Amino acid sequence: MSALSRECVVIPIDFSEESQNALRVGVELTGDVRKVHLVHVLPPLEAISPAAVWGDLTDDQREASVQKFARGFLAKNGLADAPLEVVVGDPVKEITRYAEKLKSDLIIVSSHGYHGFKRMILGSVAEGVIRHAHCAVLVLRRTDAE
């Protein structure tokens, strides 16, 4: 058994290529897709958003839509059996909350590699997770980084 072998790994996914890389790493480390727990965080609906104002879209509808899309995405990546939670809220808080709830021993996050002004405006989910997680955090470098 490897020193990096883990029993419960949380991986936030946003369906990007970087997420696919994190999924591969998570399965490699655990050796079992059922030990990889995925979380997708939806931002809250803005009160002034037309969908919220007119009541055309609810968080439940958004979550159901993401669950449906995610199942196809996960099946395509060989992870159809991986547990998935879709939540609404702040990504850092929800990722770390989910990991703590599961008593995970590792969170794997992908770095999207924003720098300078873009990072200042957008913030860094990976950095926030590192600061607030109760367990180890593995940050993966972008696959297209030089």
Sequence and secondary structure as in RCSB ss.txt:
>XXXX:A:sequence
MSALSRECVVIPIDFSEESQNALRVGVELTGDVRKVHLVHVLPPLEAISPAAVWGDLTDDQREASVQKFARGFLA
KNGLADAPLEVVVGDPVKEITRYAEKLKSDLIIVSSHGYHGFKRMILGSVAEGVIRHAHCAVLVLRRTDAE
>XXXX:A:secstr
  TT  S EEEE  SSHHHHHHHHHHHHHHS GGGEEEEEEE    TTSHHHHHT   HHHHHHHHHHHHHHHHH
HTT TTS EEEEES HHHHHHHHHHHHT SEEEEE     HHHHHHH  HHHHHHHH SSEEEEE  TT  
